[in-house]
């Protein structure tokens, strides 16, 4: 088994990334373990590097060492390669994907990582891209698009940066008029503040948008929030972050939530579509859950939150 560590030096504002290579070497250099470290140089080079690396057919674990954006790059390059498992060492500003697992500190422990095991997880196909966690349209996607405006503010984390971006977006016109079809049913037309399609529970640096989502249940969770006033949005934020919005009686008339396998969205104007934190522009979005779409490498002792079936990983 070969272990390949893909380090994104820009993730998490560059904090601690230089130390990670030293940590990996200090833990593995004297052990009988085959490993490589690749330092990303520019956006997109991870994809081209992994396409070449996967051609050698060697059984490998590829660790995305960065944030959810780094994981997004690795998954879209290698998810369908049968001899590859994908792991995560969280070094980003949000790290939402690993919040779907128990014992999150184990993801930063090289020894727990090396002695892990693989489990099959689902992915959401979003047009020609894949999402491991969440795809979203609306206020939250627009906020993700605007987060770069707050990137250089010192001493704030990804969740705070996301919150500031939401406040910034509240200045503009809210809501998107969308035509939405679920599992082939008749299309509905309405104005929505948030349209969230989730495989995992978290996004935006810790917002629990889909509290019932499970990474390997073969379903995606659709959460729709109708267009509401700015005052109600501020009331929504706390419940939405805690994941209690589905049980909040003050919000029930504005929120619908269901599990499904296919969704189609149409808009008369281009939309910011946020796929695991990466922004794409589309008028139409076709989403479909792909069951057991990739092998995820879980550190030793880690389990999937909410899953009734998982790897025997002790």
C-alpha positions in Angstrom: 0.0 0.0 0.0 1.3 3.4 -1.0 0.3 6.6 0.9 0.3 9.8 -1.1 -0.1 13.1 0.7 -1.4 16.0 -1.4 -0.7 19.2 0.4 -2.4 22.5 -0.6 -0.2 25.3 0.8 -2.9 27.9 0.3 -5.5 26.1 2.4 -6.4 27.6 5.7 -4.7 30.9 4.7 -1.4 28.8 4.6 -1.3 28.2 8.3 0.6 25.0 9.5 1.0 23.7 5.9 4.8 23.8 6.0 4.8 21.9 9.3 2.7 19.1 7.9 5.4 17.8 5.6 7.8 17.8 8.5 5.3 15.9 10.6 4.7 13.3 8.0 8.4 12.7 7.5 9.0 12.5 11.3 6.3 9.8 11.7 7.0 7.7 8.6 10.6 8.2 7.5 12.0 5.3 9.6 9.1 3.0 9.0 8.6 0.4 6.3 5.9 2.4 4.7 5.9 3.6 1.1 4.8 7.2 0.9 5.1 10.4 -1.2 4.4 14.1 -0.5 3.2 16.3 -3.2 3.0 20.1 -2.7 0.4 21.7 -4.9 1.8 24.7 -6.9 -1.3 26.2 -8.5 -5.0 25.7 -8.8 -5.8 22.7 -11.0 -2.4 21.0 -10.8 -3.6 18.4 -8.3 -6.0 17.0 -10.9 -3.3 16.6 -13.6 -0.8 15.2 -11.1 -3.2 12.5 -9.8 -4.3 11.5 -13.3 -0.7 10.6 -14.1 -0.1 9.0 -10.7 -3.1 6.7 -10.9 -2.0 5.2 -14.2 0.6 3.0 -12.4 -2.2 0.8 -10.9 -0.5 0.7 -7.5 -2.9 0.3 -4.5 -2.9 3.7 -2.9 -4.4 6.0 -0.3 -4.4 9.6 -1.5 -4.8 12.1 1.4 -6.3 15.5 0.6 -4.3 17.7 3.0 -6.1 21.0 3.0 -9.8 22.1 3.1 -13.0 20.9 1.5 -11.8 22.5 -1.8 -8.7 20.3 -1.8 -10.9 17.2 -1.2 -13.1 18.3 -4.0 -10.1 18.4 -6.4 -8.9 14.9 -5.3 -12.4 13.3 -5.5 -13.0 14.7 -9.0 -9.7 13.3 -10.2 -9.7 9.9 -8.6 -13.1 8.8 -7.2 -13.7 6.2 -10.0 -10.2 4.7 -9.8 -10.7 1.2 -8.3 -7.2 0.9 -6.7 -7.4 4.3 -4.9 -8.9 5.2 -1.5 -9.2 8.9 -0.6 -8.4 10.2 2.8 -8.4 13.7 4.5 -6.0 15.5 6.7 -8.0 18.7 7.5 -6.0 21.9 7.1 -8.6 24.2 5.7 -10.7 27.0 7.2 -13.9 25.0 7.3 -13.2 21.3 7.2 -16.9 20.4 7.0 -16.6 16.9 5.5 -14.9 15.4 8.5 -17.6 16.7 10.9 -19.6 13.8 9.6 -17.3 11.4 11.5 -16.6 10.5 15.1 -13.2 11.3 16.7 -12.3 14.1 14.4 -8.9 14.6 16.1 -7.8 11.2 14.6 -7.8 12.8 11.1 -4.7 14.9 12.2 -2.9 11.9 13.6 -0.6 10.3 11.0 -0.4 7.0 12.9 -4.2 6.7 13.1 -4.4 7.5 9.4 -1.8 5.0 8.3 -3.6 2.2 10.2 -7.1 3.1 8.9 -9.3 1.2 6.5 -11.6 2.0 3.6 -15.4 2.3 3.5 -17.6 3.0 0.5 -19.3 6.4 0.5 -21.8 8.1 -1.8 -21.3 11.1 -4.0 -23.7 13.6 -5.6 -23.1 14.1 -9.3 -23.7 17.8 -10.1 -23.8 18.2 -13.8 -20.2 17.0 -14.6 -18.8 17.5 -11.1 -19.0 15.5 -7.9 -19.8 16.6 -4.4 -18.9 14.7 -1.3 -20.7 17.0 1.1 -23.1 19.7 -0.1 -24.3 21.4 -3.2 -26.3 24.6 -2.8 -28.0 27.5 -4.6 -29.2 30.8 -3.2 -28.0 33.0 -0.3 -25.5 30.4 1.0 -23.9 29.9 -2.5 -23.8 33.6 -3.0 -22.1 34.0 0.4 -19.5 31.3 -0.5 -18.8 33.3 -3.7 -18.2 36.4 -1.7 -16.1 34.8 1.1 -12.9 35.9 -0.6 -13.6 39.5 0.3 -13.0 38.5 4.0 -10.1 36.1 3.5 -7.4 38.5 4.6 -9.0 39.5 7.8 -6.7 38.1 10.6 -7.8 35.9 13.4 -11.2 34.7 12.0 -12.1 31.2 11.1 -14.1 29.8 8.1 -17.4 29.9 10.0 -17.0 33.6 10.9 -15.9 34.5 7.4 -18.9 32.7 6.0 -21.2 34.6 8.4 -19.7 37.9 7.3 -20.3 37.0 3.7 -24.0 36.2 4.5 -24.4 39.6 6.1 -22.8 41.2 3.0 -25.2 39.4 0.7 -28.2 40.5 2.7 -27.7 44.0 1.2 -28.7 42.7 -2.2 -32.0 41.3 -3.6 -32.7 37.9 -2.0 -34.3 34.8 -3.5 -34.1 32.9 -6.8 -37.1 31.9 -8.8 -36.5 28.2 -9.5 -38.2 25.3 -11.3 -37.5 22.2 -9.2 -38.3 18.6 -10.1 -37.6 15.8 -7.6 -37.3 12.1 -8.6 -39.0 12.7 -11.8 -42.1 14.3 -10.2 -43.9 17.3 -11.7 -41.9 20.6 -11.5 -42.7 23.2 -8.9 -42.0 26.9 -9.4 -41.3 29.2 -6.5 -38.9 31.7 -5.0 -36.3 30.2 -2.6 -33.8 31.8 -0.3 -31.9 28.5 0.1 -31.8 25.3 -1.9 -29.5 22.7 -0.4 -28.8 19.3 -1.8 -26.7 17.3 0.8 -24.8 14.1 1.1 -23.2 15.2 4.4 -24.6 17.3 7.2 -22.4 20.4 7.3 -21.2 23.3 5.2 -20.1 26.9 5.6 -17.6 26.2 8.4 -20.0 24.3 10.6 -23.6 25.1 9.6 -25.6 21.9 10.1 -27.9 22.4 7.0 -28.9 18.7 6.6 -29.1 17.2 10.1 -30.6 13.9 8.8 -28.0 13.3 6.1 -25.8 10.2 6.1 -22.8 9.7 3.8 -23.7 6.1 2.8 -27.5 5.8 2.8 -27.8 6.1 -1.0 -29.9 9.2 -0.7 -29.4 13.0 -0.8 -31.2 15.3 1.5 -33.1 18.3 0.0 -33.7 21.3 2.2 -35.7 24.2 0.7 -36.1 27.5 2.5 -38.7 29.8 0.9 -37.9 33.5 0.4 -38.3 35.3 3.7 -37.7 38.7 5.2 -34.3 39.8 6.4 -35.5 39.8 9.9 -36.6 36.2 9.7 -33.3 35.3 8.1 -31.5 36.5 11.3 -33.8 34.3 13.4 -33.1 31.4 11.1 -29.3 31.6 11.3 -28.9 30.3 14.8 -31.2 27.3 14.3 -29.7 26.6 10.9 -26.1 26.5 12.3 -27.1 24.2 15.2 -29.1 21.9 12.9 -32.4 22.5 14.9 -34.2 24.3 12.0 -36.3 21.3 11.2 -37.8 21.1 14.7 -38.2 24.9 15.2 -42.0 25.6 15.0 -41.4 29.3 14.1 -39.7 28.1 10.9 -41.8 25.1 9.8 -44.0 27.0 7.3 -40.9 28.2 5.4 -38.8 25.0 5.3 -39.4 21.7 3.5 -37.0 18.7 3.8 -37.0 15.4 2.0 -34.7 12.5 1.0 -34.4 11.7 -2.7 -32.2 10.4 -5.5 -32.5 12.9 -8.4 -33.1 16.6 -8.6 -33.4 19.0 -11.6 -33.2 22.8 -11.1 -33.8 25.4 -13.8 -33.4 29.1 -13.7 -34.0 31.9 -16.2 -30.7 33.5 -15.1 -27.2 32.1 -14.3 -26.9 30.9 -10.7 -24.0 30.6 -8.3 -23.9 26.8 -7.7 -21.7 26.0 -4.7 -20.3 22.4 -4.9 -18.3 21.6 -1.7 -17.2 25.2 -1.5 -16.3 25.6 -5.2 -18.4 28.0 -7.3 -19.8 27.1 -10.7 -22.2 29.2 -12.9 -25.2 27.3 -14.3 -28.8 28.0 -15.6 -29.7 24.3 -15.2 -28.4 21.8 -12.6 -29.0 18.1 -12.7 -28.1 16.2 -9.5 -28.1 12.5 -8.8 -26.8 10.5 -5.9 -24.3 7.8 -6.8 -24.3 5.0 -4.3 -20.9 3.7 -3.1 -19.2 6.0 -5.5 -15.8 6.1 -3.9 -13.6 4.4 -1.3 -13.0 6.7 1.7 -10.0 6.0 4.0 -11.1 6.3 7.6 -8.5 6.6 10.3 -8.3 3.9 13.0 -11.3 4.0 15.4 -13.3 6.5 13.4 -16.9 5.9 12.5 -19.5 7.6 10.2 -22.0 9.5 12.3 -25.6 8.2 11.9 -24.6 5.2 9.7 -26.0 1.8 10.5 -23.3 0.1 8.3 -19.7 1.1 8.4 -16.3 -0.5 8.2 -15.0 -2.5 11.1 -12.4 0.1 11.9 -10.9 -0.5 15.3 
